[in-house]
């Protein structure tokens, strides 16, 4: 362990950044070729040349590349949100869920299922639920003495309250429990 303490961060960056970029490229290549109808490298290059004229081109440009772009965007957004929370709370173990984002979104999804709302509206309400829970934490924390610890405690309390309400609704309407579990798993 002593040798790890002597490691400087710039030395680690020289190794980790190229490895991370290599892993990203391998993941992109795998995402473009793997699927229900696999594309060989030859078909992949032909798809890039012919665009949507071939079956492989349609699969690549209409299914796999949009899905890949969405995955990369969501991954980058999650990384940024984690960095923002960790910097704002000065806690390297903090995550966005510590201020109730997941609980607010989960309650919104449960309420959507309870009222029969389906489709893209569920995503909108999940976003609004997460936003409202974060604003609730911010407003309550503003009333308390300025402390990063108070933000964390208020966030945990709000998350616990929202999760309790969500569990209560699922206990009243058990059929929506599967929908909530699907949301929690992703």
C-alpha positions as CSV (number, residue, x, y, z in Angstrom):
1,X,0.0,0.0,0.0
2,X,2.9,2.3,0.6
3,X,3.8,2.4,-3.1
4,X,0.2,3.6,-3.9
5,X,0.5,6.6,-1.6
6,X,3.6,7.8,-3.5
7,X,1.9,7.6,-6.9
8,X,1.2,11.1,-8.2
9,X,-2.1,11.8,-10.0
10,X,-0.4,13.1,-13.2
11,X,1.3,9.7,-13.6
12,X,-2.1,8.0,-13.2
13,X,-3.6,10.2,-15.8
14,X,-1.0,9.2,-18.4
15,X,-2.2,5.6,-18.0
16,X,-5.9,5.9,-17.2
17,X,-7.0,8.4,-19.9
18,X,-5.6,6.4,-22.8
19,X,-7.0,3.2,-21.3
20,X,-10.4,4.8,-20.8
21,X,-10.4,6.1,-24.4
22,X,-9.4,2.7,-25.7
23,X,-12.2,1.1,-23.7
24,X,-14.6,3.7,-25.1
25,X,-13.5,2.9,-28.7
26,X,-13.9,-0.8,-28.1
27,X,-17.4,-0.3,-26.6
28,X,-18.4,1.8,-29.6
29,X,-17.2,-0.9,-32.0
30,X,-19.0,-3.5,-30.0
31,X,-22.2,-1.5,-29.9
32,X,-22.1,-1.0,-33.7
33,X,-21.6,-4.7,-34.5
34,X,-23.4,-6.6,-31.8
35,X,-27.2,-7.1,-31.7
36,X,-30.0,-9.4,-32.7
37,X,-28.7,-9.3,-36.3
38,X,-25.0,-9.0,-35.9
39,X,-23.0,-7.0,-38.4
40,X,-19.5,-8.2,-39.4
41,X,-16.8,-5.6,-39.9
42,X,-17.2,-6.0,-43.6
43,X,-20.9,-5.2,-43.3
44,X,-20.2,-2.3,-41.0
45,X,-17.8,-0.7,-43.5
46,X,-20.3,-1.3,-46.3
47,X,-23.0,0.3,-44.1
48,X,-20.9,3.4,-43.7
49,X,-20.3,3.6,-47.4
50,X,-23.9,3.0,-48.5
51,X,-25.7,4.7,-45.6
52,X,-29.3,3.5,-45.5
53,X,-29.4,1.7,-48.9
54,X,-28.5,-1.7,-47.4
55,X,-30.1,-3.6,-44.6
56,X,-27.0,-3.3,-42.5
57,X,-26.9,0.5,-43.2
58,X,-30.5,0.9,-42.0
59,X,-29.8,-1.1,-38.9
60,X,-26.6,0.9,-38.2
61,X,-28.0,4.4,-38.9
62,X,-31.6,4.0,-37.7
63,X,-31.1,1.8,-34.7
64,X,-27.6,1.4,-33.4
65,X,-26.0,4.8,-33.9
66,X,-28.9,6.7,-32.3
67,X,-28.9,4.2,-29.4
68,X,-25.2,4.7,-29.1
69,X,-25.4,8.5,-29.1
70,X,-28.1,8.3,-26.4
71,X,-26.0,6.0,-24.2
72,X,-22.9,8.2,-24.6
73,X,-25.0,11.3,-23.8
74,X,-26.6,9.8,-20.7
75,X,-23.3,8.5,-19.5
76,X,-21.7,11.9,-19.8
77,X,-24.6,13.5,-18.0
78,X,-24.4,11.1,-15.2
79,X,-20.7,11.7,-14.8
80,X,-21.2,15.4,-14.8
81,X,-24.0,15.2,-12.2
82,X,-21.9,13.0,-10.0
83,X,-18.9,15.5,-10.2
84,X,-21.2,18.5,-9.5
85,X,-22.7,16.8,-6.4
86,X,-19.3,15.7,-5.1
87,X,-17.8,19.1,-5.5
88,X,-20.8,21.0,-4.1
89,X,-20.9,18.8,-1.0
90,X,-17.2,18.3,-0.7
91,X,-17.7,14.6,-0.4
92,X,-16.1,12.2,-2.8
93,X,-18.7,9.5,-2.0
94,X,-21.8,11.7,-2.6
95,X,-24.1,10.8,-5.5
96,X,-27.1,12.7,-6.9
97,X,-29.4,10.2,-5.1
98,X,-28.2,11.7,-1.7
99,X,-30.4,14.8,-2.3
100,X,-33.5,12.8,-3.3
101,X,-33.3,12.8,-7.1
102,X,-34.0,9.1,-7.4
103,X,-36.7,9.1,-4.8
104,X,-38.5,12.1,-6.4
105,X,-38.4,10.5,-9.8
106,X,-39.5,7.1,-8.4
107,X,-42.5,8.7,-6.6
108,X,-43.5,10.4,-9.9
109,X,-43.3,7.1,-11.8
110,X,-45.4,5.4,-9.1
111,X,-48.0,8.1,-9.3
112,X,-48.1,7.9,-13.1
113,X,-48.7,4.2,-12.9
114,X,-51.4,4.7,-10.3
115,X,-53.2,7.2,-12.5
116,X,-52.7,5.2,-15.7
117,X,-50.3,7.6,-17.4
118,X,-47.9,5.7,-19.8
119,X,-45.6,6.5,-22.6
120,X,-43.2,9.5,-22.9
121,X,-45.1,11.3,-20.2
122,X,-43.7,9.0,-17.5
123,X,-40.2,10.3,-18.4
124,X,-41.4,13.9,-18.2
125,X,-43.0,13.4,-14.8
126,X,-39.9,11.5,-13.5
127,X,-37.8,14.5,-14.4
128,X,-40.2,16.8,-12.8
129,X,-40.3,14.7,-9.7
130,X,-36.5,14.6,-9.4
131,X,-36.4,18.4,-10.0
132,X,-39.1,19.1,-7.3
133,X,-37.3,16.9,-4.8
134,X,-34.0,18.7,-5.4
135,X,-35.7,22.1,-5.1
136,X,-37.4,20.9,-1.8
137,X,-34.0,20.0,-0.4
138,X,-32.6,23.3,-1.5
139,X,-35.4,25.4,0.0
140,X,-35.3,23.5,3.3
141,X,-31.5,23.6,3.5
142,X,-31.6,27.4,2.8
143,X,-33.5,27.8,6.1
144,X,-30.9,26.0,8.1
145,X,-27.4,27.2,9.0
146,X,-25.1,27.0,5.9
147,X,-23.5,23.6,6.1
148,X,-22.9,20.9,3.6
149,X,-23.8,18.4,6.2
150,X,-27.3,19.9,6.6
151,X,-27.8,19.6,2.8
152,X,-27.0,15.9,3.0
153,X,-29.2,15.3,6.1
154,X,-32.1,17.2,4.5
155,X,-31.6,15.2,1.3
156,X,-31.6,11.9,3.1
157,X,-34.7,12.9,5.0
158,X,-36.6,14.0,1.9
159,X,-35.5,10.8,0.0
160,X,-36.8,8.7,2.9
161,X,-40.1,10.5,3.0
162,X,-40.6,10.2,-0.8
163,X,-39.6,6.5,-0.7
164,X,-42.1,5.9,2.1
165,X,-44.9,7.6,0.2
166,X,-44.0,5.6,-2.9
167,X,-44.0,2.4,-0.8
168,X,-47.4,3.3,0.6
169,X,-48.9,3.8,-2.8
170,X,-47.5,0.5,-4.0
171,X,-49.0,-1.2,-0.9
172,X,-52.4,0.3,-1.7
173,X,-52.2,-0.6,-5.4
174,X,-49.9,-3.7,-5.6
175,X,-50.2,-4.0,-9.4
176,X,-47.9,-1.0,-9.9
177,X,-45.1,-2.6,-7.9
178,X,-43.7,-4.3,-11.1
179,X,-43.7,-1.0,-12.9
180,X,-41.9,0.7,-10.0
181,X,-39.3,-2.1,-9.9
182,X,-38.8,-1.8,-13.7
183,X,-38.1,1.9,-13.1
184,X,-35.6,1.3,-10.3
185,X,-33.7,-1.3,-12.2
186,X,-33.4,1.0,-15.2
